[in-house]
């Protein structure tokens, strides 16, 4: 999965999930622009072009960063109707909702010192339907 950000109507690839989450978590206070990347100018060509060679989604800004040791996963449904969000915990448990995250923290109090329920967000990105190639959508 590539992580990309729009910066001055230009798409730049963000090299790691961690860097992407850092930018996304502070986007309202500190919007990302291409000139923030060292050695990059907004006059440079975009890293990737917005087209139907890949399915694009737009993530909500200011979502909390994934808690240390957890992994946030977004999975596209086969019919391309929406995505599902999961968190895989350090002990292998999969969390599918805020209610499950709260029960997990109650059951495993060793995580409560560093993790709050508010550190989880199951908010889904918007699928850009114009990037779903018609042939792919028909197969679903």
Buried (B, 14 or more C-beta within 10 A) or exposed (E): EEBBBBBEEBBBEBEEBEEBBBBBBBBEEEBBBBEBBEEBEBEEEBBBEBEBEBBBBEBEBEBBBBBEEBEBEEEBEEEBEBBEBBBBBBEEBEBEEEEBBBBBBEEBEEBEEEBEBEBBBBEBBEBEEEBBBEEEEEEE
